[in-house]
């Protein structure tokens, strides 16, 4: 078959290039020991290698691994009563410590290699932030916004449940609606479309095991977008576990949410089926939201060398659109909808499908491959005051990653190489909206305005070498090659008026260098240099007349980053500080020239500078009581180095839509089966226009959540929770629309109001089979 030929070809080429045998590297039978915080051995800790259980600790807390496993490796240690951790195991009878699960803030007690590597960047040392399920559960189960906003360098402009714009270190702030300039993956399957747009609004927080955030263009294996990469991972049952789980939440503004999951896992088969229903009227006019999600994930282990995984996700979502407000309306009554959107009763209706099939094959003890094929579908219908957008997208692709361990200069090196291909066909048309003639009943289709097809193709080829220069110094070298092309077909205009055109961008090579130095187990430092880029979407290359601007090119940037992590007081104290400079040339700017018309162009250079700080402390007062405070902050200076727009020179101004200061913190308390999570978020003022003559007000939001969970019997667990968001009922803009324009006599609509004080509460049950 083609797949067999492909595997054989890459295997042969790799051996010829490296001139080594993967079978030559065999380790001896070794083991390790696992202790708790009081240095007491833990029995029953399951040891996993790439999600395959390979050992378990005995009564002395000792585990051993087969001599067929090549060392060093990354192992995951799991136990029902302790937080799972990933460790770097070199076969030197190492001792590892697990933290009990009530410890909420102290997320993963690992050395820096394990911590920086995280789940998504296998065998790498790329710095990233990993938000695990315990952290997600400290916030409202409605969306991921609050949990992600806790991460320094990340801010989500949240206009509504279906209107979010993710910015990472200032990148993405110039996108008017939605999120681009980042890539995202769900269980290893790309969820960013061919136009570079990413939406995570439909992913149920209660069904996520982790969300990993790689800031900047460091994720060679997943592309080199200037903003970064998001890696979402769903929850799975542990081997030997079967359960039924149901979570019910109700709250302000007629909120109701129910998530139901059935899961089972054996040594060969794992199966997870989840259904989510979410409905709310929203606090604003014309803001009702309804979402239904169905998720199926499964993996079957044929033998020690082969396993097959399946992913099926279907979403049906309906969301009314209140849109943004002018200053007067925002200050007088933020619950009102924009007048024209209310009159047109604007909304969007989405049907989404994601299908993925993956095969993992172990060629030999040091050489493996993971290949997946996937299909995506989106049917989107959006009546707007100025027209009706009717679109559907069919996307498909394949991704293959080879991994090899081999001796190099008397040390064990790790090489990953592979490619990812994605293509989609985006069919869209606009139709007249005659809502004013529909007797107050909302949108009414009129004449066809346009009918278009965009075919978008992207190829990524990548390689990454991880090499231990010395016992303390580790190096990773990466290279990414990207080729992107667009084919625009005008199916509406005929003859000379037809605007069909093609656009093939020049290929881009992006290098990446990471260095990690471990002074000791409690102090580490790292450095990164990487190049990144963002291609313009096809819409950005179109003029208001529908002609492609062949001179519009991609943004290019270089990232420099240094950081350090410190553990203290028996690893109860955690500190991390990072400094970065990201220089971007040929900045992509979308200038609004009409209600639904924008001009894209390359308009200068920006420099993104910042310092990020994280700290947390876990203090166990007794075996039953702990207190864990945390404090995070970011200080930024994002500037237009050169930006001239016609006769206006904005050089030296602050980057629009980004705050220069963000601080968040809180205290987590645990007492027996009771937990209290309190937190605050402060966001400084933001420039709302390029001239820096208008700024949004700074704001602070306080939240609190209490939870009680009880193991009623060996098989049955029940939990209760109650939370309040925005306790002080602050009036603030949760999102701003930069460089908003006014049409007619109306005010420019810059503001998306944030939620007023609101409450939620729920009950969850879990029954083990």
Secondary structure by P-SEA (a helix, b strand, c coil): caaaaaaaaaaaaaaaaacccccccccccccbbbbccccccccbbbbbcccccccccccccbbbbcccccccbbbbbbbccbbbbbbbccccbbbbbbbccccccccccccaaaaaacccccccccbbbbbccccccccccccaaaaaaaccccccccccccbbbbbccccccccccccccbbbbccccccccccccccccccccccccbbbbbcccccccccccccbbbbbbbbbbcccccbbbbbbbbbccbbbbbbbbbbcccccbbbbbbbbbbbbccccccbbbbbbbbbbbbcccccccbbbbbbbbbbbbbbbbbccccaaaaacccccccaaaaaaccbbbbbbbbbbbbbbbbcccccbbbbbbbbbbbbbbbbcccbbbbbbbbbbbbbbbbbbbbbcccbbbbbbbbbbbbbbbbbbbbbbbccccccccccccccccccbbbbbbbbbbbbbbbbcccccbbbbbbbbbbbbbbbbbbccccccccccccccccbbbbbbbbbbbccccccccbbbbbcccccccccccccccccccccbbbbbbbbbbbbbbbbcccccbbbbbbbbbbbbccbbbbbbccccbbbbbbcbbbbbbbbbbbbbbbbcccccbbbbbbbbbbbbbbbccbbbccccccccccccccccbbbbcbbbbbcccbbbbbbbbbbcccccccccccccccbbbbbbbbbbbbcccccbbbbcccccccccccccccccccccccccccccccccccccbbbbbbbbbbbcc
